[in-house]
């Protein structure tokens, strides 16, 4: 997927704090929506210190157009408080420590480490799951099994492959009406007969 070799997240952020918040908010929500929400959020709470002191209702108001905004508002406040209390205000950068923060699961931790550190990790979202199954790279029944299979098969350049698969799934190999005509990976696709090309 040469056209995606320099692929980066479409989330807008300026620092690690903003990246982490963006990735937490992007669960079950589009990057486009997150990018509309976060400017005002970051203006109001430019670091973990201001966010940790915020009120839940104020944060909810800023997130109300985001899916699951009640839980996400609570989680990002708890995340900020833990970062201050346990990590001296510095967001930790290992999978285990990131996953100890509210609202951060394995996929979120991996995405942050891929984007911020260029770590050789795979994060499986809905796009990666769909693309990897359509291309026969995985038959995993869930994201964890799929991630394990992809890491084992692909081994290197996982960060690049992750983002390439996200963008490929978002814009070409879509869940509904995939653009199969002229697809550079059609020879590997296990489901192309399902769609009208």
N, C-alpha and C positions, 0 to 999 in steps of 0.2 A: 504494500500500500504506500508506494512512493509519494503519492500526493498528500499523504498525512504525516510524512516523516518529521515535520516540525510542529506537529499538532500540540496545542496547549488548551487548557480549560477555557471555556467561554465565560466563566465567572469573572467579575471585575473586582480586583483587590489590590491593595498597596503594601500589605505587610502580612506576617504570619497570623496575627490576630484576626484580621479581616478575612483571610483565606479560610481559617477554621470556621468562622461564623457562616461564611457563604456555603461551605460544604455541608455544615449541619442543616442549614435552611433548605438546601437543594434536595434533600431526601423527599421523594414523592412530590417534587415541585420542579418546574422548569428553571433552567439557568436564566432565561429571559425575565421571568417573574422575580427571581432573587435579585437580579441586577436593578430592577425597578425599586425594590424595597430597601436595599442596603445603604444607598447614599444618605438617606435621612437617619437611619439607624446609626451609622458610623459618625455622622455629624453630632448626634445626641450623645453617643457613647464611643468616643474615639479610642478607648483602650479598656482592658479588663478592669481597671480601677473604677472608672465611671459606671461600667456595666454592673459590676458587683454591688454598687450602691443604688442601683435603679429600683423602681417599684415594678412589680409584675404587671400591673394594669397599664403602666406607661409603655412598657416593652410590647405588650400584647397589641396596643393600638398601632404601633409601628409595623407589626407583623401580620395584621388582620387579613391581608389579601394572600397570605402564604398558607399552604395546606398545613393542617395540624398546628396552627399558630399558638394555641394555648400551651401545648407540650413543648414546643420549640422555644417559646419565650421563657418558660420555667427552666428549661435545660441550659440555655445560654447564660442565664444569670447564675445558675449553680456551677456551670463550667468556669465562669469568671471568678467566682468566689474560691473555688478549689485551686485554680491556678495561682491566686494570690496567697492563699493559706498554706498550700503544700509545695508550690514551686517558685516562690518568691516573685510572682508576677510574670514568670517566663513560661510560655507554653512549651510543654515537654515534647520531645521529638523521637520517641520510640513508639512502636505499635502498642505495647502493653500500657505505657503511661498515658498515651492519648486515649486509649479505650477505658481508662479509669475515670475520664471526664464525662459528665452528664451529656447525653445526646450523641456520644461518639461510639459507634460500633466499628467493626473491623473494616468495612468498606470506607467509611469516613476517614478513619485513621490512615488507611492505605492511600486514599486520594490526596490527603494533606502531605504525606511523605513523598508521594510521586511528584506532586506539583512543587513543593517547597525544596525538597532535597534531591529530586531526581532518582529516588530509590528504585531499585529493580524489583518492583512489586506489581501485582495485578489487583485491580479493584473491579468487582463485578456489579455493575448496575443493570438496569433493564435492557439497555442497548447492548452491552457486552454479552449478557446472557443470551439474548436473541441471536446476535451475529455468530457467536461461538457455536451455538446449536445448529444454525442454518448451514454453517460451513463445515460441520462435522468435527469441530475441534473439541467438543464436549457433549456428553450425554448426561451430565450431572443433573440431578433432580432439583437441586437448589443452588443458591449462589455460592455456598461454601464448597460443595462438591465441584462446581464449575470452576471456581478459583483454583482449587487444588489441581484439577486436570490441566488447566491452562498453564499454570506455573511449571508443571512436570513436562508438558509437551514443548512449550515455547522457550523456557529457561532464561533467555537473555533479551535485553531491550524491552522488558515488560512494561516499563513506564510509557514508552513510545507506542507500543502495541495497544495498551489500555486506552490511551487517548485517541488513537486512530480508530479503534473499534467503536468508541463512543460516538465520534463524529460520523463515521460510516453508517452506524445504526441510526443516528439522528436524522441524517440528510439523504441517505440512499437506501439502505436496507431497513426501511421503516416497518413498523409492526403492521400497519394497514397501507395498502398500495405501495409496496416497495418499488423502487425504480430499477427494475431488473435489466431493461434494455441498455446495452453498452456497459454493463457492470464488468469490471476487470476481474472479478472473482467468480463469475457465473459458472465456470467449469468445476469449481469446488462446491458449489451450492447443492445442498441435499433437498431443498424445498422449492426450487425454481419452477417445477412443473405445477405447483400449487397455484402460482400466480400467473395471470395473463400478461405475457410479455409483448 
